[in-house]
Amino acid sequence: MQEKRKHVSQMSYKEQEALVNLVNHTIFSFRDYCLYKMKKRKIKRKQVVKAIKNGYLIEYHFKDNSHRVLLRGRPNNSRKCVCVVLDLTNRNIITTYYNHFNDRHTTLNLSIYDENLDILQMLSSKKGEKF
């Protein structure tokens, strides 16, 4: 299946709720790539965990046969937010990076997103495998 994305602004409440529930009921492992990026970007494990627990859902992404979400944490004292990409299928933390708190993505290209993507259907088609 090809790569698909849906931005949170295009999601129904039920889609958002389903993704947040999956995040909240999954124990994630740090991938080596994520640990490498954390070290390079000076992001601590505690910051990543906090972003996962208290972050905002930004997007759903189906890539390489895995369901992924992007979460954005709350700003720190430096006014930066930790963003985290989670692989819900394999229960991994893929990567993490900083984003400035008032970056409202005015240049966001919504054409890469599919507002008609049915996330609930996508998730239910994979339930028997990994979820």
Phi, psi and omega in degrees: 000143181284166180293138180220147180221152173216128180279149182303328180293345180258354185274148172284165177300319181295323177294314178300314181299317180297316180292316179297319178298318177298316179299314184291339183248022180236138173262122184257150176249146177282126173282155178302319179300318179297314180299320177299312181294324178298316180296315181296323184263002179058049177251130182270154178306319181302321179293321180293314179300318179297319179296323179291318182286322189241005186282169178261139175290132180248314180203158171253142183216123173257115185213139177051043179062026177227147177270125182233155173227151173250126177245147177239120180286172178283154184294147175267190182296336178271007180065030176248147177250139173274126176254142185226133174256121181249137173263106182289329183291311183261001177059047181238152169266113187282308181201171178208151181201168177266148173219137181292141188299330181258020172283103183265010175054051180297340178262012181303128180267096182291349179291344177279352181256152178246102182293342180268359179296127180266095183297320180299320177293318178301314181292319183290332179289342180250358186306315183294338184277302189235335188277000000 
